[in-house]
Amino acid sequence: MLLIGQLRVGGTEKQVFLLATGLSRSGVAVDVVTLHSDGPYRDALEDEGVPVHNAGFTGVSTGPMAVPRNLIAAARLIRLIRRTRPDVLHAFLYHGYVIGAPIAWLARVPVVVAGRRSLSNFKRARRWVYALERVATRLTRHVVANALAVAEDARTVEGIARGKVSVIYNALPASAFRPGPPARIATDLPVVCCVANLKAHKGHRFLVEAAALLAARGTPCTLVLAGEGPERDALLRQAARLGVDLRLLGLRRDVEALLSRASAVVLASLYEGMSNAVMEAMAAGRPVVATAVGGTRELLSGRGLLVPPADPRALADALERVLHDPRLGASLGSAARAWALDNLGVDAMIDRHLALYRRLLERPCAG
């Protein structure tokens, strides 16, 4: 059983879809459970024959009935677990494992696994977040991180024992490795593409400033952002003030086409776990410029250009190198694609999860 908050478009949601369908094709019976809502991946999973259930949890801000509704949802989830009798419950993201671990313990699931997908930055200011996480971790047999940086963060910040954490990289579907026709973007300038939700920690404001610096140096570009979020209006105002050719495309399902059109791909995050956007750019063989944070350093070491976070001048310098030297861009893109082919395929990710689940089931006392 794979447990996640919802199934809207997102990096972790895509990984749950790939894991669930890959396990199913390997002959493993899989159920996916959402805590509170569904999304596009529900239909995709059911089309692949994977049952999806909604537990019906609600946010505490929904009013005085939230507590009784959530108690009913917890009882509903316990009944579902007892009916399906999974050998393993693998919970994803903070709410997934904080809610899922105690419920799985009450329902006597043999193995409970928690997926860590990001660093601990968002938890630092709230002690109760850590307190709940510590309880959930004690009820969890094993933790799967999607990057060495995420695993190290779990060990140092949360104090999880080294033997209780494994690293399994995210995977990419086969389509990510197949070049498609480039997207139509009307511009004569080089296209710099960023695929990321428009949130403050993704650092788009530094990217817009870097684009302005490039233009001032005589290397203007068209900056294409695929994603939605609360920073949208602020970025439009900033680009207008700085004279940057900014195109906000919203949520896109044709990421491969956007990457094919890009002269360079960039990610300016202030912190990051393991970026699916960087992985997809690598699979497409595009040169990537990104901030040296989290798992991005592992992905791009020797295969991309890494710069400090919150440093628009360094971003501009790196982008200028790629845009002015096509041979450098081709070399970086080729090295990135070769590494992605060896390490980021779906089959490898499925095999590693199966091996972990079997090991934990065969050694019930191992931690």
C-alpha positions in Angstrom: 0.0 0.0 0.0 1.3 3.4 -1.1 0.0 6.4 1.0 0.2 10.0 -0.1 -1.8 13.2 0.6 -3.2 13.7 -2.9 -2.6 12.9 -6.5 -2.4 16.3 -8.2 0.4 17.0 -10.6 3.7 17.1 -8.7 7.1 15.4 -8.4 6.3 13.0 -5.6 2.9 12.2 -7.1 4.6 11.2 -10.3 7.0 9.0 -8.4 4.1 7.3 -6.6 2.5 6.6 -10.0 5.7 5.2 -11.5 6.3 3.0 -8.4 2.8 1.7 -8.2 2.5 0.9 -11.9 6.0 -0.6 -11.9 5.3 -2.9 -8.9 1.9 -3.9 -10.4 3.6 -4.9 -13.7 6.1 -6.9 -11.6 3.3 -9.0 -10.2 2.9 -7.2 -6.9 -0.6 -6.3 -5.7 -0.6 -2.6 -5.0 -3.2 -0.2 -3.6 -2.7 3.6 -3.5 -4.4 5.6 -0.8 -4.8 9.4 -0.7 -5.4 11.1 2.6 -7.6 13.9 1.5 -8.1 14.4 -2.3 -7.4 12.9 -5.7 -6.1 14.4 -8.9 -5.1 13.5 -12.5 -2.9 10.6 -11.3 -5.9 8.8 -9.9 -7.4 8.2 -13.4 -3.9 7.3 -14.7 -3.4 4.7 -11.9 -6.9 3.2 -12.4 -6.2 2.9 -16.2 -3.2 0.8 -15.2 -5.3 -1.4 -13.0 -4.1 0.0 -9.7 -7.0 0.6 -7.1 -7.1 4.0 -5.6 -8.8 4.9 -2.3 -9.5 8.2 -0.6 -9.4 8.1 3.2 -11.3 11.4 3.5 -9.1 13.3 6.0 -9.7 17.1 6.2 -7.6 20.0 7.4 -8.0 21.2 11.0 -8.8 24.7 9.6 -12.1 23.5 8.1 -13.9 24.0 11.4 -15.1 22.3 14.6 -16.1 19.1 12.7 -12.6 18.5 11.5 -11.6 16.3 14.5 -14.6 13.9 14.3 -14.3 13.7 10.5 -10.6 12.8 10.8 -11.3 10.2 13.5 -13.8 8.7 11.1 -11.3 8.9 8.3 -8.7 7.1 10.5 -11.1 4.3 11.3 -11.9 4.0 7.6 -8.3 3.7 6.8 -7.7 1.1 9.5 -10.6 -1.0 8.0 -9.2 -0.7 4.5 -5.8 -1.9 5.7 -7.2 -4.8 7.6 -9.3 -5.8 4.5 -6.4 -5.5 2.0 -3.7 -6.8 4.5 -0.7 -5.2 2.9 2.8 -6.6 3.8 4.2 -3.1 3.4 2.8 0.4 3.8 5.0 3.0 2.2 4.0 6.5 3.1 5.2 9.6 1.2 5.7 13.2 2.4 5.3 14.5 5.9 1.5 14.2 6.4 1.6 10.8 4.8 4.0 9.2 7.3 2.9 11.2 10.3 -0.6 10.0 9.9 0.1 6.7 8.2 2.7 5.3 10.6 0.6 5.2 13.7 -2.5 4.0 11.8 -0.4 1.2 10.1 0.9 0.3 13.6 -2.6 0.0 15.0 -3.6 -2.1 11.9 -0.6 -4.3 12.5 1.1 -3.9 9.1 4.3 -5.9 9.2 6.6 -3.3 7.6 6.1 0.5 7.6 8.3 2.6 5.3 8.5 6.4 5.2 9.6 8.3 2.2 11.8 11.4 2.7 11.7 13.6 -0.4 13.1 16.9 0.8 15.4 18.6 3.3 14.2 19.7 6.8 14.2 23.5 6.0 10.4 23.8 6.3 10.3 22.2 9.7 13.0 24.3 11.5 10.7 27.0 12.9 8.1 24.6 14.3 9.0 22.2 17.1 5.7 20.4 17.1 6.5 19.3 13.5 9.6 17.6 14.7 7.8 16.1 17.7 5.2 14.4 15.5 7.9 13.3 13.1 9.9 11.6 15.9 6.8 9.7 17.0 6.2 8.5 13.4 9.8 7.6 12.9 9.8 5.3 16.0 6.8 3.5 14.5 8.5 3.2 11.1 10.8 0.3 10.2 12.8 2.1 7.5 13.2 5.4 5.8 13.8 5.8 2.0 15.4 9.0 0.9 15.6 10.1 -2.7 19.1 11.6 -2.5 22.2 11.2 -0.5 21.7 14.8 0.7 18.2 14.0 2.0 19.5 10.8 3.7 22.3 12.8 5.4 19.8 15.5 6.5 17.5 12.8 8.0 20.5 11.3 10.0 21.9 14.6 11.2 18.8 16.7 11.8 16.4 14.0 12.9 18.9 11.6 14.5 17.8 8.6 12.5 20.3 5.7 12.7 22.4 5.2 9.6 21.2 1.6 9.1 17.5 2.7 9.1 17.9 4.9 6.0 18.4 3.9 2.4 18.8 6.0 -0.8 16.7 5.2 -3.9 16.8 7.8 -6.6 13.7 9.0 -8.3 12.9 7.5 -11.7 12.0 8.8 -15.1 9.5 7.2 -17.5 10.9 6.0 -20.8 9.2 8.9 -22.6 11.6 11.3 -20.8 14.5 9.8 -22.7 12.8 10.1 -26.1 13.3 13.4 -27.8 10.1 14.9 -29.2 9.3 17.9 -31.4 10.2 21.2 -29.8 7.5 23.4 -28.4 6.5 26.5 -30.3 7.8 29.5 -28.6 7.8 32.6 -30.8 11.2 34.3 -30.2 14.5 34.8 -32.0 16.4 34.8 -28.7 18.0 31.8 -26.9 15.4 30.1 -24.7 16.2 29.5 -21.1 13.7 27.2 -19.5 12.8 26.6 -15.8 10.2 24.0 -14.8 9.2 24.6 -11.1 6.3 25.8 -9.1 6.3 29.6 -8.7 7.1 29.5 -5.0 9.6 31.7 -3.2 12.1 28.9 -2.4 12.4 28.1 -6.1 14.4 31.3 -6.5 12.7 32.6 -9.7 13.3 36.2 -8.6 17.1 35.6 -8.8 16.7 34.0 -12.2 14.8 37.0 -13.6 17.6 39.3 -12.2 20.2 37.0 -13.9 18.3 37.3 -17.2 18.4 41.1 -16.8 22.2 40.9 -16.2 22.6 38.8 -19.4 20.7 41.4 -21.4 22.9 44.2 -20.1 26.0 42.2 -21.2 24.6 41.8 -24.7 23.2 38.3 -24.3 19.5 38.7 -24.0 17.3 35.6 -23.7 13.7 34.5 -23.5 13.0 33.2 -20.0 10.3 30.5 -20.1 8.8 29.4 -16.7 6.5 26.4 -16.6 4.6 26.2 -13.3 2.1 28.0 -11.2 2.2 29.5 -7.7 1.9 32.6 -5.5 5.0 34.3 -7.0 3.4 34.8 -10.4 2.3 38.4 -10.2 5.5 39.5 -8.4 7.6 37.9 -11.2 5.6 39.6 -13.9 6.2 43.0 -12.2 9.9 42.3 -11.7 10.4 41.3 -15.4 8.5 44.4 -16.6 10.6 46.6 -14.4 13.9 45.0 -15.6 12.9 44.6 -19.3 13.2 40.8 -19.3 11.4 38.8 -21.9 9.5 36.5 -19.5 7.0 33.9 -20.6 4.8 32.3 -17.9 3.3 29.1 -19.3 1.5 27.8 -16.3 1.3 24.1 -15.6 2.4 22.1 -18.6 2.2 18.4 -19.4 4.5 18.7 -22.5 7.7 19.2 -20.5 9.7 17.1 -23.0 8.7 19.5 -25.8 9.7 22.6 -23.7 13.1 21.0 -23.0 13.7 20.2 -26.6 13.1 23.9 -27.4 15.5 25.2 -24.7 19.0 26.3 -25.2 19.6 25.8 -21.5 17.6 24.6 -18.5 18.0 26.3 -15.1 16.8 25.7 -11.6 17.5 28.5 -9.0 16.2 26.8 -5.9 17.3 28.1 -2.4 16.9 24.5 -1.2 15.9 21.3 -2.9 15.6 17.6 -2.3 15.9 15.6 -5.5 14.6 17.7 -8.4 12.5 15.9 -11.0 12.9 18.9 -13.3 16.7 18.6 -13.3 16.4 14.9 -13.9 14.1 15.4 -16.9 16.5 18.0 -18.4 19.4 15.5 -18.0 17.4 12.7 -19.7 16.7 15.1 -22.6 20.4 15.8 -22.9 20.0 19.6 -22.2 22.8 21.6 -20.5 21.7 22.5 -17.0 22.6 25.4 -14.7 21.4 25.0 -11.2 22.1 26.0 -7.6 24.3 23.7 -5.6 21.7 22.6 -3.0 20.4 19.3 -1.8 20.4 16.4 -4.3 21.1 18.7 -7.2 24.8 18.5 -6.4 24.7 14.7 -6.8 22.8 14.9 -10.1 25.0 17.5 -11.8 28.5 16.8 -10.4 30.7 17.0 -13.5 27.5 17.0 -15.7 26.2 20.5 -15.3 27.1 24.0 -14.0 26.5 24.5 -10.3 26.3 28.0 -8.7 25.6 29.3 -5.2 21.9 29.9 -4.2 20.6 33.5 -4.2 23.4 34.7 -6.5 22.0 36.2 -9.7 25.5 37.2 -10.9 26.7 33.6 -10.7 23.6 32.4 -12.5 24.2 34.9 -15.2 27.9 33.9 -15.5 27.0 30.2 -15.9 24.2 30.8 -18.4 26.5 33.1 -20.4 29.1 30.3 -20.6 26.5 27.8 -22.0 24.8 30.2 -24.4 28.1 31.4 -25.8 29.8 28.0 -26.1 27.5 25.4 -27.9 30.3 22.8 -27.6 30.2 23.1 -23.8 26.4 22.8 -23.7 26.5 19.7 -25.9 29.2 18.1 -23.8 27.3 18.8 -20.5 24.1 17.6 -22.0 25.6 14.4 -23.4 27.3 13.5 -20.0 24.1 14.2 -18.1 22.0 12.0 -20.4 24.5 9.1 -20.2 24.4 9.3 -16.4 20.6 9.5 -16.3 20.3 6.4 -18.6 22.4 4.4 -16.1 20.9 5.6 -12.9 17.4 7.1 -13.3 15.4 4.4 -15.2 12.1 3.1 -13.8 13.3 -0.6 -13.9 16.2 0.2 -11.6 14.0 2.1 -9.2 11.4 -0.7 -9.0 14.1 -3.4 -8.5 15.6 -1.4 -5.6 12.3 -0.9 -3.9 11.4 -4.6 -4.3 14.8 -5.6 -2.8 14.3 -3.3 0.2 10.8 -4.6 0.8 11.9 -8.2 0.7 14.9 -7.6 3.0 12.6 -5.9 5.5 10.0 -8.7 5.4 12.7 -11.4 5.7 14.2 -9.7 8.7 11.3 -8.6 10.8 13.4 -7.5 13.7 15.9 -5.4 11.6 15.7 -1.7 11.9 
